[in-house]
Amino acid sequence: MTGKYGNSLEDLDKALEINPNDAESLRARGTAYYNLQKYNESLKDLTESLEIEPDHLFALKSRAKTYNMLSRYEESLADLVKYLEIDRKNPNRAAILNLEGEACYMLKRYDESIKYLIESLKLEPNNVITLKFLAQSYFELKRYKESLETLNKLLIIDSRNAVALELLGRSYYKLENYGKSLEILTRLLNLNNESESINGLRTRGQPNDAEALRARGKIYYDLEKYEKSLKDLTKSLEIEQDHPFALRSRGKTHIKLCHYEESLADLNKSLELEPDNLDALKSRAKAYFELGRKEELQVDLDQILLIEERKRKEDYLKTLKESLGLKED
């Protein structure tokens, strides 16, 4: 092994050969493994240390972070809850509440996420990461005005935060303020280009231009500015070639411009990635109709009917189970 963590691991391995139940050495080795991104090995050591000292705060927080990296959010949340049960006045309380909010967000429990994040912000009101997750949670719950308010607070602190700008643009879109949405997304794309010209690199934390281009392309489409929509969607696909939404959206834009063969090429590729996507199937059926390809049109129409019927049955079954008080395990 090389580097400071490698050297540390060699020393810790030797110490644990002498005393396998040394909780401090297990924690230290678990931390070293975490820093080396060896999360399974980290988890094993931290869990063993907690079997020896169950209420050790550093180990609980470290294991929670490790579970998070392994996408095991329920277990991460359990460790964080226990952490605060042991020490509610801990100076790291804001950070722990933030991690709880992040875990709930990843579990799609957005109401719980908001509760934890708001508590965290009472202690650290200018934490950019906490504000970002809070805005995202509001967005997922379709509480777009609250998402906007949170994002504007974030951007006062960090005016060049690309993630916040992208979500701000999407929030304005959801509120049907297309002009403001276009303004924000254009600002984001200009910011990305400016960063590249100055540094030759993306600034830390910026999303790829592709997402902003897709969002702006959708707005142009809704405003019936199809040439501009096509330009943005094409640029986004130069960055991410196999993005199904971008392919589907460009296919629909080609139809509006009467480019039916080009539309089919995009929609066929989109459906290779998402075979049961109704929007893509309906758009392809439209292209087949315009090209007079009746047999292929009928195949798509039959497929659409099958998917819609299956979805109706699934929705009815779900409603029936709910009405009978039947809960899934």
C-alpha positions in Angstrom: 0.0 0.0 0.0 1.1 3.6 -0.7 0.3 7.0 0.7 -0.5 8.0 4.2 -3.7 5.9 4.4 -1.8 2.8 3.2 0.9 3.3 5.8 -1.7 3.8 8.5 -3.5 0.6 7.4 -0.3 -1.5 7.7 0.2 -0.2 11.3 -3.4 -0.7 12.2 -3.4 -4.3 10.8 -0.5 -5.1 13.0 -2.2 -3.5 16.1 -5.4 -5.5 15.4 -3.4 -8.8 15.0 -2.2 -8.2 18.6 -5.6 -7.1 19.9 -8.6 -7.8 17.5 -11.0 -6.1 19.9 -9.3 -2.8 20.1 -12.3 -0.5 19.3 -10.1 2.6 18.7 -7.9 0.8 16.1 -11.0 -0.6 14.4 -12.5 2.9 14.2 -9.2 4.3 12.8 -8.9 1.5 10.2 -12.6 2.0 9.3 -11.8 5.7 8.7 -8.8 4.9 6.6 -10.8 2.5 4.5 -13.5 5.2 4.1 -10.9 7.7 2.9 -9.7 5.1 0.4 -13.3 4.7 -0.8 -13.3 1.0 0.4 -16.7 1.3 1.9 -17.5 -2.3 2.6 -14.2 -2.8 4.5 -14.9 0.5 6.3 -18.4 -0.7 7.3 -17.1 -4.0 8.6 -14.5 -2.3 10.9 -16.9 0.4 12.1 -19.6 -2.2 12.9 -17.1 -4.3 14.9 -16.1 -1.2 16.8 -19.7 -0.5 17.6 -20.3 -4.0 18.9 -17.6 -3.2 21.5 -18.6 0.4 22.2 -22.3 0.7 21.0 -22.7 4.4 21.8 -19.5 5.8 20.4 -20.6 9.0 18.5 -17.7 9.2 16.1 -18.3 5.6 15.0 -22.0 6.1 14.6 -21.5 9.1 12.5 -18.8 7.5 10.4 -20.9 4.3 9.8 -23.9 6.5 8.9 -21.7 8.2 6.2 -20.4 4.8 5.0 -24.0 3.4 4.7 -24.8 6.6 2.7 -22.0 5.9 0.3 -23.3 2.4 -0.1 -26.8 3.7 -0.8 -28.1 2.0 2.4 -30.1 5.0 3.5 -32.4 3.3 6.0 -29.4 2.0 8.0 -27.7 5.4 7.7 -30.8 7.1 9.1 -31.0 4.7 12.0 -27.4 5.5 13.1 -28.0 9.2 12.8 -31.2 9.0 14.9 -29.3 7.0 17.6 -26.5 9.6 17.5 -28.9 12.4 18.5 -30.7 10.2 21.0 -27.4 9.8 22.8 -26.4 13.5 22.6 -29.0 16.0 21.6 -26.8 19.0 22.5 -23.9 17.8 20.5 -22.1 20.7 18.6 -22.4 18.6 15.4 -26.2 18.5 15.7 -26.7 20.7 12.6 -24.5 18.4 10.5 -26.3 15.3 11.8 -29.7 16.8 11.1 -28.5 17.7 7.6 -27.4 14.1 7.0 -30.8 12.8 8.2 -32.5 15.1 5.8 -30.3 13.9 2.9 -31.0 10.2 3.8 -34.8 10.9 3.8 -34.4 12.7 0.5 -32.7 9.7 -1.0 -35.5 7.5 0.4 -38.0 9.8 -1.3 -39.5 10.7 2.1 -39.6 14.4 1.3 -41.8 15.6 4.1 -39.4 14.0 6.7 -36.4 15.4 4.8 -37.9 18.9 5.0 -38.4 18.6 8.8 -34.8 17.6 9.4 -33.4 20.2 7.0 -35.4 23.1 8.5 -34.1 22.1 12.0 -30.6 22.0 10.7 -31.0 25.5 9.2 -32.1 26.9 12.5 -28.6 26.1 13.7 -26.7 26.9 10.5 -28.9 29.1 8.3 -26.3 29.7 5.6 -25.4 26.0 4.9 -25.5 25.7 1.1 -25.8 21.9 1.0 -28.7 22.0 3.4 -30.5 24.7 1.4 -29.9 22.7 -1.8 -31.5 19.6 -0.4 -34.4 21.6 1.1 -35.1 23.2 -2.3 -35.0 19.8 -4.0 -37.4 18.3 -1.4 -39.8 21.2 -2.0 -39.5 20.7 -5.7 -40.3 16.9 -5.5 -43.4 17.8 -3.5 -44.4 20.3 -6.2 -44.1 23.1 -3.7 -42.4 25.2 -6.3 -42.8 28.6 -4.6 -41.0 27.4 -1.5 -38.4 25.8 -3.7 -37.8 29.2 -5.3 -37.6 31.0 -2.0 -35.0 28.5 -0.7 -33.0 28.7 -3.9 -32.9 32.5 -3.9 -31.5 32.3 -0.3 -28.9 29.9 -1.5 -27.9 32.1 -4.4 -27.4 35.1 -2.2 -24.7 33.1 -0.5 -23.3 31.5 -3.6 -24.5 33.3 -6.8 -22.6 31.0 -9.1 -24.0 27.7 -7.7 -24.9 25.8 -10.9 -27.1 23.2 -9.2 -29.2 25.9 -7.7 -29.5 27.8 -10.9 -30.6 24.7 -12.8 -33.3 23.9 -10.3 -34.3 27.5 -10.2 -34.9 27.4 -13.9 -36.9 24.3 -13.6 -39.0 25.7 -10.7 -39.9 28.8 -12.8 -40.9 26.5 -15.6 -43.2 24.5 -13.4 -44.8 27.8 -12.3 -45.2 28.6 -16.1 -42.9 31.6 -15.9 -41.2 30.6 -19.1 -39.4 33.9 -19.7 -37.8 33.8 -16.2 -36.9 30.1 -16.7 -35.2 30.9 -20.0 -33.3 33.7 -18.4 -32.0 31.6 -15.6 -31.0 28.6 -17.8 -29.2 30.9 -20.2 -27.4 32.5 -17.3 -26.3 29.0 -16.2 -25.1 28.0 -19.6 -23.2 31.3 -19.9 -21.7 30.7 -16.5 -20.5 27.3 -17.5 -18.9 28.6 -20.7 -17.3 31.4 -18.8 -15.8 28.9 -16.3 -14.4 26.8 -19.2 -12.8 29.8 -20.9 -11.2 31.0 -17.7 -10.1 27.7 -16.2 -10.3 25.2 -19.0 -12.3 23.1 -16.5 -15.7 23.0 -14.9 -16.0 24.7 -11.6 -16.6 22.3 -8.7 -20.1 21.2 -8.3 -21.4 22.3 -11.7 -23.7 20.0 -13.5 -23.1 19.2 -17.2 -24.4 21.6 -19.7 -26.6 18.8 -21.0 -29.2 19.1 -18.3 -29.6 22.8 -18.7 -29.7 22.4 -22.5 -32.5 19.8 -22.2 -34.5 22.0 -19.9 -34.1 25.1 -22.1 -34.9 22.9 -25.2 -38.2 21.8 -23.5 -39.1 25.4 -22.8 -38.5 26.5 -26.4 -40.6 23.5 -27.6 -43.5 24.6 -25.4 -43.1 28.1 -26.7 -43.3 26.7 -30.3 -39.8 27.9 -31.0 -38.9 24.5 -32.6 -35.6 25.5 -34.3 -34.2 26.8 -31.1 -35.5 23.7 -29.3 -33.8 21.5 -31.9 -30.5 23.3 -31.5 -30.4 22.9 -27.7 -31.5 19.3 -27.7 -28.8 18.5 -30.4 -26.1 20.2 -28.3 -27.3 18.2 -25.2 -27.0 14.9 -27.2 -23.5 15.8 -28.3 -22.6 15.6 -24.6 -24.9 12.7 -23.5 -25.6 10.7 -26.7 -28.0 8.1 -25.2 -30.2 10.2 -23.0 -33.8 8.9 -23.6 -35.6 12.2 -22.7 -33.4 14.2 -25.0 -33.8 11.7 -27.9 -37.6 11.6 -27.4 -37.8 15.4 -27.2 -35.8 15.9 -30.3 -37.9 13.3 -32.1 -41.0 15.2 -31.2 -39.4 18.5 -32.3 -38.5 16.9 -35.7 -42.2 16.0 -36.1 -43.2 19.7 -35.6 -40.6 20.6 -38.2 -41.9 17.9 -40.6 -38.6 16.0 -40.4 -40.2 12.6 -40.1 -37.3 10.3 -41.0 -35.1 12.2 -38.5 -37.8 11.9 -35.9 -38.0 8.1 -36.4 -34.2 7.8 -35.9 -34.4 9.6 -32.5 -37.6 7.9 -31.4 -36.3 4.4 -32.3 -33.2 4.9 -30.3 -35.2 6.3 -27.4 -37.4 3.3 -27.4 -34.4 1.0 -27.4 -33.6 2.5 -24.1 -37.2 2.8 -22.7 -39.3 0.3 -24.7 -42.6 1.0 -22.9 -42.4 4.8 -22.9 -45.9 5.9 -24.0 -44.8 9.4 -25.1 -42.2 8.0 -27.4 -44.6 5.4 -28.8 -47.3 7.9 -29.5 -44.8 10.3 -31.2 -43.5 7.5 -33.3 -47.0 6.5 -34.3 -47.5 10.1 -35.5 -44.3 9.9 -37.6 -45.4 6.6 -39.1 -48.8 8.1 -39.9 -47.3 11.1 -41.6 -45.0 8.8 -43.7 -47.9 6.6 -44.6 -46.3 3.5 -43.0 -49.6 1.9 -42.0 -48.3 -1.5 -40.8 -45.7 0.0 -38.4 -48.3 2.5 -37.3 -50.7 -0.3 -36.3 -48.0 -2.2 -34.4 -47.3 0.9 -32.3 -51.0 1.6 -31.7 -51.5 -2.0 -30.5 -48.5 -1.6 -28.2 -49.9 1.6 -26.8 -53.2 0.0 -26.1 -51.5 -2.9 -24.3 -49.5 -0.6 -22.1 -52.4 1.6 -21.2 -54.6 -1.4 -20.4 -51.9 -2.8 -18.2 -51.5 0.5 -16.4 -55.3 0.8 -15.8 -55.3 -2.7 -14.3 -52.3 -1.9 -12.1 -53.9 1.4 -10.9 -57.3 -0.4 -10.2 -55.5 -3.1 -8.3 -53.7 -0.6 -6.2 -56.9 1.3 -5.5 -58.7 -1.9 -4.6 -56.0 -3.0 -2.2 -56.1 0.4 -0.5 -59.9 0.2 -0.2 -59.6 -3.2 1.5 -56.9 -2.1 3.8 -54.4 -4.5 2.2 -50.8 -3.3 2.8 -47.8 -4.6 0.9 -45.0 -6.1 3.0 
